Amino acid sequence: MQAERKAAKPHSALMSEAKQVWRLAHQKNVSKEERTAHITKLINIVRGKVQEVVFKHDASRVIQTVRTSNN
């Protein structure tokens, strides 16, 4: 039932994919090369859809991770 409610929300597939990649990129025990690859994939996922992601409470960390990795 909860999965059905989440799937009915706008951009649910985008958010699900972004969060999955974010979990991999956010780990502390990942090599720099692997983290860079995950961040690149994450950027490609949210490209053109940043505004939709930023305004989601649970997904704003995705954008924060991308931003901090590019500094």
N, CA, C, O and CB atoms as a CASP TS submission, in Angstrom:
PFRMAT TS
TARGET T0000
AUTHOR 0000-0000-0000
METHOD Language model
MODEL 1
PARENT N/A
ATOM      1  N   MET     1       0.816  -1.181   0.000  1.00  0.00           N
ATOM      2  CA  MET     1       0.000   0.000   0.000  1.00  0.00           C
ATOM      3  C   MET     1       0.870   1.261   0.000  1.00  0.00           C
ATOM      4  O   MET     1       0.610   2.193  -0.760  1.00  0.00           O
ATOM      5  CB  MET     1      -0.934  -0.011   1.198  1.00  0.00           C
ATOM      6  N   GLN     2       1.896   1.289   0.845  1.00  0.00           N
ATOM      7  CA  GLN     2       2.772   2.447   0.886  1.00  0.00           C
ATOM      8  C   GLN     2       3.538   2.579  -0.437  1.00  0.00           C
ATOM      9  O   GLN     2       3.738   3.691  -0.927  1.00  0.00           O
ATOM     10  CB  GLN     2       3.752   2.339   2.075  1.00  0.00           C
ATOM     11  N   ALA     3       3.958   1.471  -1.004  1.00  0.00           N
ATOM     12  CA  ALA     3       4.658   1.498  -2.289  1.00  0.00           C
ATOM     13  C   ALA     3       3.764   2.039  -3.392  1.00  0.00           C
ATOM     14  O   ALA     3       4.233   2.747  -4.283  1.00  0.00           O
ATOM     15  CB  ALA     3       5.151   0.101  -2.659  1.00  0.00           C
ATOM     16  N   GLU     4       2.485   1.712  -3.337  1.00  0.00           N
ATOM     17  CA  GLU     4       1.539   2.227  -4.329  1.00  0.00           C
ATOM     18  C   GLU     4       1.397   3.741  -4.220  1.00  0.00           C
ATOM     19  O   GLU     4       1.336   4.438  -5.233  1.00  0.00           O
ATOM     20  CB  GLU     4       0.171   1.558  -4.158  1.00  0.00           C
ATOM     21  N   ARG     5       1.346   4.245  -2.994  1.00  0.00           N
ATOM     22  CA  ARG     5       1.237   5.700  -2.796  1.00  0.00           C
ATOM     23  C   ARG     5       2.488   6.405  -3.313  1.00  0.00           C
ATOM     24  O   ARG     5       2.390   7.449  -3.957  1.00  0.00           O
ATOM     25  CB  ARG     5       1.019   6.034  -1.298  1.00  0.00           C
ATOM     26  N   LYS     6       3.670   5.835  -3.032  1.00  0.00           N
ATOM     27  CA  LYS     6       4.900   6.447  -3.518  1.00  0.00           C
ATOM     28  C   LYS     6       4.967   6.441  -5.035  1.00  0.00           C
ATOM     29  O   LYS     6       5.395   7.419  -5.649  1.00  0.00           O
ATOM     30  CB  LYS     6       6.105   5.729  -2.946  1.00  0.00           C
ATOM     31  N   ALA     7       4.543   5.335  -5.637  1.00  0.00           N
ATOM     32  CA  ALA     7       4.592   5.216  -7.098  1.00  0.00           C
ATOM     33  C   ALA     7       3.612   6.168  -7.774  1.00  0.00           C
ATOM     34  O   ALA     7       3.820   6.549  -8.926  1.00  0.00           O
ATOM     35  CB  ALA     7       4.292   3.780  -7.521  1.00  0.00           C
ATOM     36  N   ALA     8       2.566   6.550  -7.087  1.00  0.00           N
ATOM     37  CA  ALA     8       1.568   7.447  -7.669  1.00  0.00           C
ATOM     38  C   ALA     8       2.025   8.907  -7.668  1.00  0.00           C
ATOM     39  O   ALA     8       1.437   9.735  -8.363  1.00  0.00           O
ATOM     40  CB  ALA     8       0.260   7.322  -6.913  1.00  0.00           C
ATOM     41  N   LYS     9       3.049   9.224  -6.907  1.00  0.00           N
ATOM     42  CA  LYS     9       3.518  10.603  -6.828  1.00  0.00           C
ATOM     43  C   LYS     9       4.264  10.989  -8.106  1.00  0.00           C
ATOM     44  O   LYS     9       4.853  10.138  -8.773  1.00  0.00           O
ATOM     45  CB  LYS     9       4.426  10.794  -5.598  1.00  0.00           C
ATOM     46  N   PRO    10       4.233  12.283  -8.439  1.00  0.00           N
ATOM     47  CA  PRO    10       4.957  12.737  -9.632  1.00  0.00           C
ATOM     48  C   PRO    10       6.455  12.483  -9.482  1.00  0.00           C
ATOM     49  O   PRO    10       7.010  12.651  -8.397  1.00  0.00           O
ATOM     50  CB  PRO    10       4.696  14.237  -9.887  1.00  0.00           C
ATOM     51  N   HIS    11       7.093  12.088 -10.545  1.00  0.00           N
ATOM     52  CA  HIS    11       8.542  11.872 -10.598  1.00  0.00           C
ATOM     53  C   HIS    11       9.009  10.740  -9.686  1.00  0.00           C
ATOM     54  O   HIS    11      10.166  10.740  -9.267  1.00  0.00           O
ATOM     55  CB  HIS    11       9.262  13.146 -10.223  1.00  0.00           C
ATOM     56  N   SER    12       8.155   9.789  -9.371  1.00  0.00           N
ATOM     57  CA  SER    12       8.549   8.719  -8.453  1.00  0.00           C
ATOM     58  C   SER    12       9.666   7.858  -9.030  1.00  0.00           C
ATOM     59  O   SER    12      10.557   7.443  -8.290  1.00  0.00           O
ATOM     60  CB  SER    12       7.349   7.847  -8.117  1.00  0.00           C
ATOM     61  N   ALA    13       9.643   7.582 -10.312  1.00  0.00           N
ATOM     62  CA  ALA    13      10.698   6.767 -10.922  1.00  0.00           C
ATOM     63  C   ALA    13      12.032   7.522 -10.892  1.00  0.00           C
ATOM     64  O   ALA    13      13.074   6.938 -10.592  1.00  0.00           O
ATOM     65  CB  ALA    13      10.321   6.388 -12.383  1.00  0.00           C
ATOM     66  N   LEU    14      11.992   8.809 -11.202  1.00  0.00           N
ATOM     67  CA  LEU    14      13.192   9.640 -11.151  1.00  0.00           C
ATOM     68  C   LEU    14      13.771   9.657  -9.744  1.00  0.00           C
ATOM     69  O   LEU    14      14.974   9.477  -9.557  1.00  0.00           O
ATOM     70  CB  LEU    14      12.879  11.070 -11.614  1.00  0.00           C
ATOM     71  N   MET    15      12.910   9.873  -8.757  1.00  0.00           N
ATOM     72  CA  MET    15      13.370   9.953  -7.373  1.00  0.00           C
ATOM     73  C   MET    15      13.938   8.620  -6.903  1.00  0.00           C
ATOM     74  O   MET    15      14.953   8.585  -6.207  1.00  0.00           O
ATOM     75  CB  MET    15      12.226  10.386  -6.457  1.00  0.00           C
ATOM     76  N   SER    16      13.305   7.555  -7.271  1.00  0.00           N
ATOM     77  CA  SER    16      13.772   6.231  -6.868  1.00  0.00           C
ATOM     78  C   SER    16      15.161   5.954  -7.435  1.00  0.00           C
ATOM     79  O   SER    16      16.046   5.487  -6.719  1.00  0.00           O
ATOM     80  CB  SER    16      12.785   5.148  -7.329  1.00  0.00           C
ATOM     81  N   GLU    17      15.346   6.239  -8.703  1.00  0.00           N
ATOM     82  CA  GLU    17      16.642   6.011  -9.338  1.00  0.00           C
ATOM     83  C   GLU    17      17.713   6.937  -8.755  1.00  0.00           C
ATOM     84  O   GLU    17      18.837   6.506  -8.498  1.00  0.00           O
ATOM     85  CB  GLU    17      16.533   6.218 -10.855  1.00  0.00           C
ATOM     86  N   ALA    18      17.367   8.189  -8.552  1.00  0.00           N
ATOM     87  CA  ALA    18      18.328   9.153  -7.999  1.00  0.00           C
ATOM     88  C   ALA    18      18.746   8.762  -6.588  1.00  0.00           C
ATOM     89  O   ALA    18      19.926   8.852  -6.248  1.00  0.00           O
ATOM     90  CB  ALA    18      17.729  10.566  -7.995  1.00  0.00           C
ATOM     91  N   LYS    19      17.814   8.338  -5.777  1.00  0.00           N
ATOM     92  CA  LYS    19      18.140   7.944  -4.405  1.00  0.00           C
ATOM     93  C   LYS    19      19.012   6.701  -4.373  1.00  0.00           C
ATOM     94  O   LYS    19      19.902   6.583  -3.531  1.00  0.00           O
ATOM     95  CB  LYS    19      16.867   7.702  -3.606  1.00  0.00           C
ATOM     96  N   GLN    20      18.759   5.775  -5.286  1.00  0.00           N
ATOM     97  CA  GLN    20      19.551   4.555  -5.334  1.00  0.00           C
ATOM     98  C   GLN    20      21.018   4.875  -5.654  1.00  0.00           C
ATOM     99  O   GLN    20      21.926   4.350  -5.010  1.00  0.00           O
ATOM    100  CB  GLN    20      18.971   3.582  -6.379  1.00  0.00           C
ATOM    101  N   VAL    21      21.238   5.728  -6.639  1.00  0.00           N
ATOM    102  CA  VAL    21      22.600   6.118  -6.997  1.00  0.00           C
ATOM    103  C   VAL    21      23.205   6.981  -5.896  1.00  0.00           C
ATOM    104  O   VAL    21      24.395   6.865  -5.605  1.00  0.00           O
ATOM    105  CB  VAL    21      22.616   6.873  -8.342  1.00  0.00           C
ATOM    106  N   TRP    22      22.407   7.837  -5.285  1.00  0.00           N
ATOM    107  CA  TRP    22      22.890   8.690  -4.198  1.00  0.00           C
ATOM    108  C   TRP    22      23.413   7.851  -3.041  1.00  0.00           C
ATOM    109  O   TRP    22      24.450   8.170  -2.460  1.00  0.00           O
ATOM    110  CB  TRP    22      21.775   9.622  -3.709  1.00  0.00           C
ATOM    111  N   ARG    23      22.706   6.785  -2.706  1.00  0.00           N
ATOM    112  CA  ARG    23      23.159   5.914  -1.610  1.00  0.00           C
ATOM    113  C   ARG    23      24.555   5.362  -1.892  1.00  0.00           C
ATOM    114  O   ARG    23      25.372   5.244  -0.979  1.00  0.00           O
ATOM    115  CB  ARG    23      22.167   4.751  -1.398  1.00  0.00           C
ATOM    116  N   LEU    24      24.826   5.030  -3.134  1.00  0.00           N
ATOM    117  CA  LEU    24      26.152   4.520  -3.505  1.00  0.00           C
ATOM    118  C   LEU    24      27.202   5.629  -3.441  1.00  0.00           C
ATOM    119  O   LEU    24      28.311   5.402  -2.958  1.00  0.00           O
ATOM    120  CB  LEU    24      26.116   3.907  -4.920  1.00  0.00           C
ATOM    121  N   ALA    25      26.864   6.814  -3.921  1.00  0.00           N
ATOM    122  CA  ALA    25      27.802   7.933  -3.944  1.00  0.00           C
ATOM    123  C   ALA    25      28.064   8.491  -2.556  1.00  0.00           C
ATOM    124  O   ALA    25      29.134   9.044  -2.301  1.00  0.00           O
ATOM    125  CB  ALA    25      27.281   9.031  -4.842  1.00  0.00           C
ATOM    126  N   HIS    26      27.114   8.353  -1.672  1.00  0.00           N
ATOM    127  CA  HIS    26      27.193   8.957  -0.345  1.00  0.00           C
ATOM    128  C   HIS    26      27.999   8.117   0.651  1.00  0.00           C
ATOM    129  O   HIS    26      28.337   8.602   1.731  1.00  0.00           O
ATOM    130  CB  HIS    26      25.801   9.178   0.193  1.00  0.00           C
ATOM    131  N   GLN    27      28.303   6.887   0.308  1.00  0.00           N
ATOM    132  CA  GLN    27      29.037   6.011   1.228  1.00  0.00           C
ATOM    133  C   GLN    27      30.441   6.542   1.476  1.00  0.00           C
ATOM    134  O   GLN    27      31.072   7.104   0.580  1.00  0.00           O
ATOM    135  CB  GLN    27      29.106   4.579   0.672  1.00  0.00           C
ATOM    136  N   LYS    28      30.915   6.362   2.682  1.00  0.00           N
ATOM    137  CA  LYS    28      32.240   6.864   3.063  1.00  0.00           C
ATOM    138  C   LYS    28      33.369   5.946   2.598  1.00  0.00           C
ATOM    139  O   LYS    28      34.498   6.400   2.414  1.00  0.00           O
ATOM    140  CB  LYS    28      32.314   7.037   4.571  1.00  0.00           C
ATOM    141  N   ASN    29      33.078   4.674   2.409  1.00  0.00           N
ATOM    142  CA  ASN    29      34.131   3.709   2.079  1.00  0.00           C
ATOM    143  C   ASN    29      34.260   3.442   0.577  1.00  0.00           C
ATOM    144  O   ASN    29      34.705   2.367   0.174  1.00  0.00           O
ATOM    145  CB  ASN    29      33.866   2.409   2.795  1.00  0.00           C
ATOM    146  N   VAL    30      33.876   4.411  -0.246  1.00  0.00           N
ATOM    147  CA  VAL    30      33.941   4.281  -1.697  1.00  0.00           C
ATOM    148  C   VAL    30      35.179   5.029  -2.188  1.00  0.00           C
ATOM    149  O   VAL    30      35.488   6.118  -1.705  1.00  0.00           O
ATOM    150  CB  VAL    30      32.640   4.831  -2.378  1.00  0.00           C
ATOM    151  N   SER    31      35.888   4.429  -3.158  1.00  0.00           N
ATOM    152  CA  SER    31      37.069   5.093  -3.710  1.00  0.00           C
ATOM    153  C   SER    31      36.655   6.374  -4.440  1.00  0.00           C
ATOM    154  O   SER    31      35.502   6.545  -4.835  1.00  0.00           O
ATOM    155  CB  SER    31      37.835   4.142  -4.669  1.00  0.00           C
ATOM    156  N   LYS    32      37.626   7.254  -4.603  1.00  0.00           N
ATOM    157  CA  LYS    32      37.340   8.530  -5.253  1.00  0.00           C
ATOM    158  C   LYS    32      36.854   8.323  -6.688  1.00  0.00           C
ATOM    159  O   LYS    32      35.941   9.016  -7.139  1.00  0.00           O
ATOM    160  CB  LYS    32      38.587   9.421  -5.241  1.00  0.00           C
ATOM    161  N   GLU    33      37.453   7.381  -7.402  1.00  0.00           N
ATOM    162  CA  GLU    33      37.058   7.103  -8.781  1.00  0.00           C
ATOM    163  C   GLU    33      35.633   6.574  -8.846  1.00  0.00           C
ATOM    164  O   GLU    33      34.850   6.980  -9.705  1.00  0.00           O
ATOM    165  CB  GLU    33      38.018   6.101  -9.421  1.00  0.00           C
ATOM    166  N   GLU    34      35.297   5.661  -7.929  1.00  0.00           N
ATOM    167  CA  GLU    34      33.951   5.089  -7.907  1.00  0.00           C
ATOM    168  C   GLU    34      32.920   6.157  -7.532  1.00  0.00           C
ATOM    169  O   GLU    34      31.836   6.216  -8.112  1.00  0.00           O
ATOM    170  CB  GLU    34      33.882   3.906  -6.916  1.00  0.00           C
ATOM    171  N   ARG    35      33.268   6.993  -6.562  1.00  0.00           N
ATOM    172  CA  ARG    35      32.365   8.076  -6.155  1.00  0.00           C
ATOM    173  C   ARG    35      32.125   9.041  -7.326  1.00  0.00           C
ATOM    174  O   ARG    35      30.996   9.471  -7.562  1.00  0.00           O
ATOM    175  CB  ARG    35      32.950   8.843  -4.936  1.00  0.00           C
ATOM    176  N   THR    36      33.186   9.370  -8.045  1.00  0.00           N
ATOM    177  CA  THR    36      33.069  10.255  -9.195  1.00  0.00           C
ATOM    178  C   THR    36      32.145   9.653 -10.248  1.00  0.00           C
ATOM    179  O   THR    36      31.340  10.365 -10.847  1.00  0.00           O
ATOM    180  CB  THR    36      34.447  10.536  -9.797  1.00  0.00           C
ATOM    181  N   ALA    37      32.256   8.360 -10.472  1.00  0.00           N
ATOM    182  CA  ALA    37      31.392   7.684 -11.441  1.00  0.00           C
ATOM    183  C   ALA    37      29.930   7.749 -10.995  1.00  0.00           C
ATOM    184  O   ALA    37      29.042   7.989 -11.814  1.00  0.00           O
ATOM    185  CB  ALA    37      31.832   6.215 -11.624  1.00  0.00           C
ATOM    186  N   HIS    38      29.677   7.539  -9.709  1.00  0.00           N
ATOM    187  CA  HIS    38      28.307   7.609  -9.191  1.00  0.00           C
ATOM    188  C   HIS    38      27.758   9.027  -9.288  1.00  0.00           C
ATOM    189  O   HIS    38      26.597   9.224  -9.649  1.00  0.00           O
ATOM    190  CB  HIS    38      28.258   7.125  -7.734  1.00  0.00           C
ATOM    191  N   ILE    39      28.588  10.012  -8.967  1.00  0.00           N
ATOM    192  CA  ILE    39      28.154  11.410  -9.041  1.00  0.00           C
ATOM    193  C   ILE    39      27.829  11.785 -10.488  1.00  0.00           C
ATOM    194  O   ILE    39      26.846  12.481 -10.741  1.00  0.00           O
ATOM    195  CB  ILE    39      29.246  12.353  -8.472  1.00  0.00           C
ATOM    196  N   THR    40      28.640  11.333 -11.428  1.00  0.00           N
ATOM    197  CA  THR    40      28.378  11.603 -12.843  1.00  0.00           C
ATOM    198  C   THR    40      27.049  10.996 -13.261  1.00  0.00           C
ATOM    199  O   THR    40      26.264  11.630 -13.966  1.00  0.00           O
ATOM    200  CB  THR    40      29.514  11.053 -13.724  1.00  0.00           C
ATOM    201  N   LYS    41      26.800   9.775 -12.830  1.00  0.00           N
ATOM    202  CA  LYS    41      25.529   9.126 -13.153  1.00  0.00           C
ATOM    203  C   LYS    41      24.372   9.893 -12.523  1.00  0.00           C
ATOM    204  O   LYS    41      23.322  10.061 -13.143  1.00  0.00           O
ATOM    205  CB  LYS    41      25.526   7.659 -12.673  1.00  0.00           C
ATOM    206  N   LEU    42      24.565  10.354 -11.298  1.00  0.00           N
ATOM    207  CA  LEU    42      23.539  11.117 -10.600  1.00  0.00           C
ATOM    208  C   LEU    42      23.246  12.430 -11.318  1.00  0.00           C
ATOM    209  O   LEU    42      22.088  12.827 -11.442  1.00  0.00           O
ATOM    210  CB  LEU    42      23.967  11.389  -9.160  1.00  0.00           C
ATOM    211  N   ILE    43      24.268  13.088 -11.779  1.00  0.00           N
ATOM    212  CA  ILE    43      24.089  14.340 -12.526  1.00  0.00           C
ATOM    213  C   ILE    43      23.272  14.082 -13.788  1.00  0.00           C
ATOM    214  O   ILE    43      22.378  14.857 -14.127  1.00  0.00           O
ATOM    215  CB  ILE    43      25.462  14.967 -12.892  1.00  0.00           C
ATOM    216  N   ASN    44      23.583  12.994 -14.475  1.00  0.00           N
ATOM    217  CA  ASN    44      22.842  12.666 -15.701  1.00  0.00           C
ATOM    218  C   ASN    44      21.378  12.348 -15.413  1.00  0.00           C
ATOM    219  O   ASN    44      20.505  12.652 -16.225  1.00  0.00           O
ATOM    220  CB  ASN    44      23.495  11.481 -16.409  1.00  0.00           C
ATOM    221  N   ILE    45      21.111  11.745 -14.275  1.00  0.00           N
ATOM    222  CA  ILE    45      19.735  11.406 -13.903  1.00  0.00           C
ATOM    223  C   ILE    45      18.909  12.663 -13.655  1.00  0.00           C
ATOM    224  O   ILE    45      17.766  12.752 -14.103  1.00  0.00           O
ATOM    225  CB  ILE    45      19.721  10.513 -12.654  1.00  0.00           C
ATOM    226  N   VAL    46      19.480  13.634 -12.946  1.00  0.00           N
ATOM    227  CA  VAL    46      18.705  14.816 -12.550  1.00  0.00           C
ATOM    228  C   VAL    46      18.834  15.983 -13.523  1.00  0.00           C
ATOM    229  O   VAL    46      18.177  17.009 -13.347  1.00  0.00           O
ATOM    230  CB  VAL    46      19.135  15.266 -11.182  1.00  0.00           C
ATOM    231  N   ARG    47      19.667  15.841 -14.538  1.00  0.00           N
ATOM    232  CA  ARG    47      19.852  16.924 -15.510  1.00  0.00           C
ATOM    233  C   ARG    47      18.502  17.324 -16.114  1.00  0.00           C
ATOM    234  O   ARG    47      17.763  16.486 -16.632  1.00  0.00           O
ATOM    235  CB  ARG    47      20.841  16.493 -16.630  1.00  0.00           C
ATOM    236  N   GLY    48      18.204  18.605 -16.037  1.00  0.00           N
ATOM    237  CA  GLY    48      16.953  19.126 -16.580  1.00  0.00           C
ATOM    238  C   GLY    48      15.766  18.957 -15.643  1.00  0.00           C
ATOM    239  O   GLY    48      14.665  19.417 -15.945  1.00  0.00           O
ATOM    240  N   LYS    49      15.981  18.304 -14.513  1.00  0.00           N
ATOM    241  CA  LYS    49      14.879  18.051 -13.575  1.00  0.00           C
ATOM    242  C   LYS    49      15.244  18.476 -12.156  1.00  0.00           C
ATOM    243  O   LYS    49      14.633  18.024 -11.188  1.00  0.00           O
ATOM    244  CB  LYS    49      14.498  16.567 -13.589  1.00  0.00           C
ATOM    245  N   VAL    50      16.231  19.336 -12.042  1.00  0.00           N
ATOM    246  CA  VAL    50      16.731  19.738 -10.725  1.00  0.00           C
ATOM    247  C   VAL    50      15.640  20.374  -9.881  1.00  0.00           C
ATOM    248  O   VAL    50      15.536  20.090  -8.687  1.00  0.00           O
ATOM    249  CB  VAL    50      17.895  20.706 -10.875  1.00  0.00           C
ATOM    250  N   GLN    51      14.837  21.221 -10.477  1.00  0.00           N
ATOM    251  CA  GLN    51      13.798  21.906  -9.712  1.00  0.00           C
ATOM    252  C   GLN    51      12.824  20.906  -9.089  1.00  0.00           C
ATOM    253  O   GLN    51      12.400  21.092  -7.949  1.00  0.00           O
ATOM    254  CB  GLN    51      13.040  22.893 -10.608  1.00  0.00           C
ATOM    255  N   GLU    52      12.470  19.863  -9.811  1.00  0.00           N
ATOM    256  CA  GLU    52      11.570  18.850  -9.266  1.00  0.00           C
ATOM    257  C   GLU    52      12.204  18.134  -8.081  1.00  0.00           C
ATOM    258  O   GLU    52      11.522  17.790  -7.116  1.00  0.00           O
ATOM    259  CB  GLU    52      11.188  17.840 -10.347  1.00  0.00           C
ATOM    260  N   VAL    53      13.515  17.911  -8.161  1.00  0.00           N
ATOM    261  CA  VAL    53      14.224  17.197  -7.102  1.00  0.00           C
ATOM    262  C   VAL    53      14.406  18.089  -5.878  1.00  0.00           C
ATOM    263  O   VAL    53      14.207  17.639  -4.750  1.00  0.00           O
ATOM    264  CB  VAL    53      15.587  16.702  -7.606  1.00  0.00           C
ATOM    265  N   VAL    54      14.777  19.329  -6.086  1.00  0.00           N
ATOM    266  CA  VAL    54      15.079  20.240  -4.981  1.00  0.00           C
ATOM    267  C   VAL    54      13.880  20.430  -4.058  1.00  0.00           C
ATOM    268  O   VAL    54      14.042  20.535  -2.842  1.00  0.00           O
ATOM    269  CB  VAL    54      15.531  21.588  -5.523  1.00  0.00           C
ATOM    270  N   PHE    55      12.707  20.473  -4.614  1.00  0.00           N
ATOM    271  CA  PHE    55      11.532  20.739  -3.801  1.00  0.00           C
ATOM    272  C   PHE    55      10.944  19.496  -3.141  1.00  0.00           C
ATOM    273  O   PHE    55       9.917  19.580  -2.467  1.00  0.00           O
ATOM    274  CB  PHE    55      10.491  21.390  -4.638  1.00  0.00           C
ATOM    275  N   LYS    56      11.578  18.361  -3.327  1.00  0.00           N
ATOM    276  CA  LYS    56      11.161  17.147  -2.624  1.00  0.00           C
ATOM    277  C   LYS    56      11.951  17.080  -1.327  1.00  0.00           C
ATOM    278  O   LYS    56      13.181  17.123  -1.352  1.00  0.00           O
ATOM    279  CB  LYS    56      11.388  15.856  -3.500  1.00  0.00           C
ATOM    280  N   HIS    57      11.269  16.976  -0.203  1.00  0.00           N
ATOM    281  CA  HIS    57      11.923  16.998   1.105  1.00  0.00           C
ATOM    282  C   HIS    57      13.018  15.944   1.220  1.00  0.00           C
ATOM    283  O   HIS    57      14.127  16.248   1.659  1.00  0.00           O
ATOM    284  CB  HIS    57      10.898  16.790   2.201  1.00  0.00           C
ATOM    285  N   ASP    58      12.719  14.726   0.833  1.00  0.00           N
ATOM    286  CA  ASP    58      13.663  13.642   1.035  1.00  0.00           C
ATOM    287  C   ASP    58      14.717  13.543  -0.064  1.00  0.00           C
ATOM    288  O   ASP    58      15.628  12.723   0.045  1.00  0.00           O
ATOM    289  CB  ASP    58      12.925  12.352   1.133  1.00  0.00           C
ATOM    290  N   ALA    59      14.623  14.341  -1.102  1.00  0.00           N
ATOM    291  CA  ALA    59      15.569  14.233  -2.213  1.00  0.00           C
ATOM    292  C   ALA    59      16.515  15.419  -2.327  1.00  0.00           C
ATOM    293  O   ALA    59      17.407  15.407  -3.175  1.00  0.00           O
ATOM    294  CB  ALA    59      14.821  14.081  -3.496  1.00  0.00           C
ATOM    295  N   SER    60      16.347  16.425  -1.511  1.00  0.00           N
ATOM    296  CA  SER    60      17.234  17.583  -1.618  1.00  0.00           C
ATOM    297  C   SER    60      18.673  17.211  -1.297  1.00  0.00           C
ATOM    298  O   SER    60      19.599  17.878  -1.759  1.00  0.00           O
ATOM    299  CB  SER    60      16.766  18.699  -0.687  1.00  0.00           C
ATOM    300  N   ARG    61      18.875  16.172  -0.527  1.00  0.00           N
ATOM    301  CA  ARG    61      20.235  15.705  -0.222  1.00  0.00           C
ATOM    302  C   ARG    61      20.954  15.207  -1.478  1.00  0.00           C
ATOM    303  O   ARG    61      22.182  15.261  -1.556  1.00  0.00           O
ATOM    304  CB  ARG    61      20.188  14.585   0.830  1.00  0.00           C
ATOM    305  N   VAL    62      20.209  14.738  -2.433  1.00  0.00           N
ATOM    306  CA  VAL    62      20.790  14.299  -3.701  1.00  0.00           C
ATOM    307  C   VAL    62      21.509  15.478  -4.354  1.00  0.00           C
ATOM    308  O   VAL    62      22.657  15.350  -4.781  1.00  0.00           O
ATOM    309  CB  VAL    62      19.693  13.721  -4.651  1.00  0.00           C
ATOM    310  N   ILE    63      20.849  16.602  -4.429  1.00  0.00           N
ATOM    311  CA  ILE    63      21.438  17.797  -5.035  1.00  0.00           C
ATOM    312  C   ILE    63      22.590  18.313  -4.178  1.00  0.00           C
ATOM    313  O   ILE    63      23.601  18.767  -4.714  1.00  0.00           O
ATOM    314  CB  ILE    63      20.371  18.898  -5.217  1.00  0.00           C
ATOM    315  N   GLN    64      22.453  18.249  -2.870  1.00  0.00           N
ATOM    316  CA  GLN    64      23.530  18.685  -1.986  1.00  0.00           C
ATOM    317  C   GLN    64      24.785  17.859  -2.216  1.00  0.00           C
ATOM    318  O   GLN    64      25.888  18.406  -2.223  1.00  0.00           O
ATOM    319  CB  GLN    64      23.096  18.589  -0.523  1.00  0.00           C
ATOM    320  N   THR    65      24.640  16.571  -2.401  1.00  0.00           N
ATOM    321  CA  THR    65      25.791  15.703  -2.637  1.00  0.00           C
ATOM    322  C   THR    65      26.461  16.041  -3.958  1.00  0.00           C
ATOM    323  O   THR    65      27.689  16.073  -4.037  1.00  0.00           O
ATOM    324  CB  THR    65      25.368  14.232  -2.622  1.00  0.00           C
ATOM    325  N   VAL    66      25.678  16.293  -4.990  1.00  0.00           N
ATOM    326  CA  VAL    66      26.232  16.665  -6.287  1.00  0.00           C
ATOM    327  C   VAL    66      26.985  17.980  -6.170  1.00  0.00           C
ATOM    328  O   VAL    66      28.087  18.127  -6.699  1.00  0.00           O
ATOM    329  CB  VAL    66      25.121  16.772  -7.349  1.00  0.00           C
ATOM    330  N   ARG    67      26.384  18.927  -5.477  1.00  0.00           N
ATOM    331  CA  ARG    67      27.000  20.252  -5.336  1.00  0.00           C
ATOM    332  C   ARG    67      28.317  20.172  -4.570  1.00  0.00           C
ATOM    333  O   ARG    67      29.308  20.763  -4.999  1.00  0.00           O
ATOM    334  CB  ARG    67      26.040  21.214  -4.626  1.00  0.00           C
ATOM    335  N   THR    68      28.351  19.463  -3.458  1.00  0.00           N
ATOM    336  CA  THR    68      29.572  19.406  -2.653  1.00  0.00           C
ATOM    337  C   THR    68      30.675  18.624  -3.342  1.00  0.00           C
ATOM    338  O   THR    68      31.854  18.873  -3.088  1.00  0.00           O
ATOM    339  CB  THR    68      29.278  18.788  -1.304  1.00  0.00           C
ATOM    340  N   SER    69      30.323  17.692  -4.202  1.00  0.00           N
ATOM    341  CA  SER    69      31.357  16.912  -4.883  1.00  0.00           C
ATOM    342  C   SER    69      31.996  17.706  -6.022  1.00  0.00           C
ATOM    343  O   SER    69      33.094  17.374  -6.469  1.00  0.00           O
ATOM    344  CB  SER    69      30.766  15.606  -5.423  1.00  0.00           C
ATOM    345  N   ASN    70      31.324  18.739  -6.488  1.00  0.00           N
ATOM    346  CA  ASN    70      31.868  19.542  -7.584  1.00  0.00           C
ATOM    347  C   ASN    70      32.708  20.722  -7.104  1.00  0.00           C
ATOM    348  O   ASN    70      33.221  21.481  -7.926  1.00  0.00           O
ATOM    349  CB  ASN    70      30.745  20.049  -8.448  1.00  0.00           C
ATOM    350  N   ASN    71      32.856  20.891  -5.811  1.00  0.00           N
ATOM    351  CA  ASN    71      33.676  22.000  -5.269  1.00  0.00           C
ATOM    352  C   ASN    71      35.119  21.597  -5.154  1.00  0.00           C
ATOM    353  O   ASN    71      35.950  22.396  -4.721  1.00  0.00           O
ATOM    354  CB  ASN    71      33.159  22.448  -3.899  1.00  0.00           C
TER
END
